[in-house]
Amino acid sequence: MPSGFAGFPAEAAKFLRSLKRNNRREWFQPRKHLYEQHVKAPMLELVAALNAGLARFAPEYVTDPKKAIFRIYRDTRFSHDKTPYKTHIAASFSRRAPERLGTGGFYFSISPEGIEVAGGIYHPEPDVMLAVRTHIGEHHEELRRILKVRKTLTLMGGLQGAELTRAPKGFEPGHPAIGWIKMKDWILDVTLDASLAPTPKLHGEILERFRAMAPVIEFLNRPLIARKPAKDLLEYYS
């Protein structure tokens, strides 16, 4: 089904390349209207088109485009890199929940260097991390089956993420899923060629990967939707 999204204009990549060379406020502010016109406006259209697709297979992840798109301003408080602006544009679609549970979701970013498409749970809080590890430990065979689905494996590969050097407290080092349990993030991540950005194909390529990731992300979110209060989970292995 055609999305109506025509692709990013050539001016989008041109603007982001120039921003990378001139990453300072006195350059950006007089040209902010170019960012709004050539980068943010088509991004809003793309997110709206992706929402229409998500509504068919993952409606809980549909997100208001204005809330889905990340701000271009960098948080430089704790960074050695003090450049004020990001040189890409990105959006995320988290699972809706009755309260802020730190649920995982879908993500993509556009830059002149490439198109990143990812999904999962990244840098979770300790209680979320424990809930996911426990869930994986109890249902690892189901996760293994999901990750072996050909489309998921072909389009997104396997789970990635930083991991501990040892088994976390409360988990046996010999557990059959210890590799996943030791993870601190659970991410599927691929980079597509930047040449897709100015084409209508971009929407379909991203959406196809969102669909391939959906069972994995829903598996990871399952314990977070129905989990006990954080203090109960933390006390479980105290």
N, C-alpha and C positions, 0 to 999 in steps of 0.2 A: 504494500500500500504506500503510495507516494506521501512523503512527509510535508512537502511544501518548503522544506529548508533547502536553499540553493547553494549553501557553502559560504565560507568566509571570503570577503573580498580580498584582492591582492594587497590592498592597503593595510590589512590587519597584520600580516607578517612584516610588512615594511615598517609599520609603527613599532612593533615589539622589538625588531632588530635595532631600530634607532634608539629606543628606550634603553636597551642593554648597553649601548655605547654612551648614552647621556643620562645615566640614572641619577638625576638630581632634580630637586623641586623647581628650580628656576627654568629648567628645560620642559618639564612635564606640564606645569600649570598653564602656560599659554597654549598648550596643545591638548589639553584635557578633552576638548570637544571632539578631537580626532579619535581619541580612545573610545569615547562614548559612541561615536558614529560607526567606526570601522571594526571595533573589537567587542564592546559590550552589547551593542544592539543585536548583532547576529548571534552572539552567545545566548541572549535571552530567547531568540527564536529557536535555537537548537535545543535548549533545555525544555522549552514548551513542547517541541516535537518529540523529544525523548520521554517526557511525561505521558504523552498520548500512547506511546508504545508500552511504557511501564504499566499503565492502567489496564492493559490486557493480560499481563502475566505476573505483575508484582505491584498491585494497587496500593499496598501499604507504604510504598516508597515514593509515591508521587509527591513532589515538593514544589512549593511556590518558587517560580524561577528567580525572583528577587532575593529569596532566602537561600536558594541553592548555590548561587554564584558567590565565590569568595571575593572579598575586597582586594583591590590591587595594591593597597598599602601594606607594607611589611611591618611586622612587629619586631623592632630592632633592639628592644630593651635588654635581651640576654644574648645578643649575637655580636660577634666580632665584625660581621658584615653590616655596615650602617647604611647601605644603599636603601633608599626609602620605598622603592617600588618593586613588585614582582615583574618578571619579564615573561610571564605566561598568564593565561586566564584559566580558571578551574571551577568546577562545580561538584557538589556531592548530593546524594539522595539517601538520607538515613531513614530507617524504618520508623514509622509513626508508633508511638507508645503513649500510654496514659500519663506517664511522667518521664523525666529525663533519666534514661537508663543507660546511656552510653552505647546504644545499639550500633551495629555495623551497617554498612550500606555500600552504594556504588559511587564511583568517583571517575572523573576524567579531566584532563588538562590539555590545552592547546598551546603550542609554542612553535617558533620557526624551526626548532630542532626535531620536533616529533609530537605525536599524540599519545599521551599515556592514558590507558584505560585500566582501572583497578577496582577492587572490591574486597570487603572483609572488615576486620576490626583492627584498628591501628592505634598503638599506644594507649591501651585501655587502663582505667583505674584498677587498683589492686583487687577490689571486690568483683569487678567484671572479669578480670583475668582469671580469678579463682573459679568463678561460675563456668566460664568457657572451658577451662582445663578439666573440671569435674565432669562436665557434659561430654567432652571428647573421651575422657577415660571410660565412661559408662557406655558410650555409643560409638566407639571408634570403628566398628565394622560397618555401620551405616555411613559414616564419613568416608571410609575407604571406597565403598561402592559408588558414592556420589562423585568422588574425585576421579574415578575410573571411567566415567561416562565419556565416550569418545569426543563428543563436541566440546565438553569442558576441557578435557586434556589437550585437544588440538588447538583450541582458541586461546586458552589461558594458562596452560601448564599446571604445575602443582603449587601447593601452599608455600609461601615465602614468609620470612620474618626473622627479626632478631631472636636469639634464643639463649637460654641459660647454659652454662657449662655442665651443670649437674641437675639431677631431677629435683623439682621443687618439693618443698616440705609437704608430706602427706601422700606422695606418689612414689611407687616402687621404681627403682632404676630399670628393672627388667620388664616393665609394663610394655605390651606390644605396640602401644601408641606413644611411647615416651618421646619420640622425635617431635610429635605435634604438641605434647603436653609441655615440653620444655620451651616452646615458643612464647615470646612476649607480644608478638603481633601474629595475626593470621590473615595473610593477604594473597590475593591473586593479582598479578600485575603484568601487563605487556605494553610495549611501545610500538605504535604504528607509524608508518612513514608520513612525514609532514605534507607530502604531496596530496594527501586526502583532504586536507583542510579546506581548500577552495572548491571542493566538489560536492554535489548532492549525495555522493556515496558515503560521506562521513557519518551522517545520521545512522544509516543502516549498519555500518561497521561497528559503531559503538553499541547500538542497541542489540546486535547479535551477540556481542560479548557480555552485555548485561544479562541477557536471557541465559547464556551458558553458565554464568556465575550464580544466578538466582538461587538454585537449590543449596549451594554451599553457604551463601550468606544467610539464608533462612535457617539452615542448620546451626550456624554459629549464634544467631540471634535467639534461638528457641529458649535457652535457659535464662536469657535476660528479660524476656517478656513475662515469664511465669516464675521468676526467681524469688527466693525468700529475701527478707531485708538483709542489707549488707552485713550487719553485725552477726546475724546467724551464720552466714556463709563463712565469715572470717573466724568465728569461734569453732566451726566444724573441725578445723585442722589446728587449733591452738594447743 
